[in-house]
Amino acid sequence: MPHAVSLLRAARLARSAKPFLARGGSTRPRCEGCRLIPSHCLCALRRTLPTRAGVCLLMADIEPLKPTNTGWLVADVVPDTFAFGWARTEVDPALLALLADPQWQPFVVFPGEYAAPGRVVRSVPDDGERRPLFILLDATWNEARKMFRKSACLDRLPVLSLAPEQVSRYVLRRSRRDDHFCTSEVASLCLELAGEARAAGVLEAWLDVFTHHYVQARHQLPFDPEGDAHRRLRELQSLEETPRRPKVP
């Protein structure tokens, strides 16, 4: 079943006047489920993992069309992933309804230096009732800053400012700054803060597997199903499927 980013991509393609071709992209047919060429398809490896936390992707115009977009990977793993296109002049009513839904506590994930100090939080409190909803601005860094400044519907929400110690491992598109992370890496960090360590690990491994398949396909080389990335993903998926033992009275 198509997830939120897949549906947003289909809607964006339907509005396009001409086919979208990524920079340096191949014209070979791609799998609709994972955006890779059929020989490197990884749909059979995909597993969703139920989480209490949700993710809301606010995506720049052509971001859903890019085969390297990693918001897609978040939706692969986290079932409660929502995706909306961003426009400066209008807001999707479904986004406003989501932000007003009492089951969710939304957090805009963005560096605290760009927000008023009173809005900034660095942890995810568990109030026992509302579920955390992480709003990620899925765009280039310049686009994301504009989206943050010009999204009035987000102005009243707390801003979750992350302070990760690691350096981004994402190699398909690189920022000039080591403290910039791709969307799926940010989502993993958020899940970890929310106490969803298993989901965070699965999403990290899923990014590594996707990257391996994508790079191998780009160089017309076979992927390695016994490599470190695949092995770690299998281990985490096996762990997630292990039934919990009942507590002994």
N, C-alpha and C positions, 0 to 999 in steps of 0.2 A: 504493500500500500504506500503511495507517495507520501512523504512527510512535508512539513511546512515549507522548507526551503525549495524542495522539488516543485511544489505547487506554485510558489512565488516565481520560480524560474520559468515555468510554463506560461504563467500569466504575462511575464515580461517579454518572453519570446513572441507571444501572440500580438503584442503591441509594436514589435519591431518592424521597421520598413524593409530591412535587409538582414540577411543572416549574420549572426555574431561570430567573429573569428578572433580568438584570443591572440595576443602578441606572440609571435613565434609558434602559434598553435598548428596542430595538424588538421587536415581536412578529412582524415579518416573517420569513419563512423565511430561513435562512442556509445557505451552502454548508458541507457537512461537512468539506471539505478545508482551508478557510482561515477559516471563521467569519464571512465577510462576506456581505452580500446578493448574490444572483446577478449583478446588474448591475455590481458592483464586485469580482467574484471575481478573485483573482490566482494561482490554482493553475497557470495556464499559464506563469507566470513563475518558478515554483519550480525551483531546481536544488540538489541536494546536492553537497557538496564533500568528497571523502575527506580525512580528517585523521588524524594520529597521535594527537592528543589526543582524549579523550572528555569528556562532560559528564554528570553525574548530578544530576538535579533532584529535590530533596526538597520536595514541594509541600504547602502548607497545604490544609485540607479542601476548600474551594470554589474554590481557585485554578484548577484545570483547567477549571472551568465558565465562567470569565470570558472574554468575547470579546476583552478587551484584554490578556489574559495574554501575555507575550512569551517565556515558556519554550517555548511552541508554536513560535515563530520559530526558536529554537535547534535544535529537533528537525527543522525544515524543512531546515536547512543542514548540520548536523553529524550524519552517519549514526550514529555511536556515541553517541547520546543515550539515557540511561535515565531513567525517571520513576517515582517512588514517592510514594504518599500518606503524610503524616506523622501519627502518633498518639502521644500521650504514653505510653500504656500498652502498646503493642506495636510490634514492628519486623517489617517484611516480611522473611521468610527470604531472598527473592531479593536484597534489598539487602545483607544480611550476606554472602551468597555473592559478590556483586560486589566488596565491600570486601576480601574474602579472596582474590580472584583474583590470582595472582602476576603476571599481565601488566600490572596497573595499579598506579600509585603515586597514591593518593588525596590530594587537598588539600581541606580545608574552606575555602571562600572566605568570609572574614568579617573585619571590622575587628580589627586586632591588639590594640586596647585592651581587648577583651573576653576575651582569652585569656591564659594564663600565658606569660610572655616566652619560655620555653624551647620553646614550640610554634610560635612565629611565624616565618614565612619571608616574604621579599619578592621572591623570584625562583623560577624553576622549573628546578631542576638537571636536566640530561639525563644519566641514568646509562647510556644506551645500551641498556638492556634493558627496563625497565618504562616503560609509556606513562603520561603524566600524565592523571589523571582529576579533573576539577574538580567538587566537590560544591557546588551552589548551593542556598541555602535560598530557595525561591520563595514569597514571602509578603509581607504588609505588614511594615513595619519592627518593629512591636511583636510580631507573630507570629514573625518571624525570630529575634528575641532570645530568645524563649521556647524556640523550637526548638533554638537553639544551646546553651542552658543545660540542656535536658532530654533531649538525645539522647546517651545513654551510649555508643552504638555509634560515635560520632564522637570521643570523648574522647581516644583514643590517636593521632589523626591530626594531621599538621601543619596549621597554619592559615595560609593564604596571605592576606596583608594587602596590598590594593592601595592605591596612592597616586596616583590619576589627577589630571592637571592640568586637564582639561576639565570643563565643567558638563554635566549630563545634558540631552539634547535631547528626551527622551521627554515628550510633552504629553498623552497620553490619560489618565494618572493621575499626579498630582504629589505628591511629598513636600514637606514644609516645608523640607527641607534640600537645598542645592545639591550636597552630596557624596553624596547617595543616588542610585543608578542603578537602572534597570529591569533585569530579569534578562538580557535579550539584550545590553544594554550591558556588563554584568559579564562575560558569556561572551566578548564580543569582546575585552575587555581581557585576559582569561585566555589566549585564543588568541594574542594578540600576544606575551605573555610567553613562551609556549611555542614561539615561532618560526613560528607559523602566520599570518603577516601577510595572506596572500591570503584565507584563511577569515575572519579578523577583519574585513577590508574588506567582503567579501560579506555578512556578517551585519549590519554597520552599515547597508549600503545596503538590505538586505532590511527592516530595521526602518523605515527612512525611507519605503520604498515602501508597506509595510503601513499606516503611520501616515497617509500621504496618502490611500490608498483609504478607510481607516476614517473619517477626518474628512470627506472629500467625501461619502461615503454618509450620514453623520449629518446633513449639511446638504442632502441631496438634490441634489447637484451632480455633474457628471461628473468622472471622474479624468482627469489629463493624462498620456498615455503618452509625451509628449515633454518632460516636465518634468525638472528636475535629478535627482530621485531615481531615476526610471526610466533616465535616460541613464547615470548612474553605475553602476547595477546591470548594465546591458547591457555596459558597458565591462569591468567586473570579470568578468562571466561569460564574455565573449569571451576575456579574458586567461587564465582558468582552463582554457579548452578548447583553447588553442593548444598543439600538440604540441611537446615538447621536442626540440631539435636534438641529434643525436648529437655527442659530443665528437670533435674532429679529433685523430688520433694525432700 
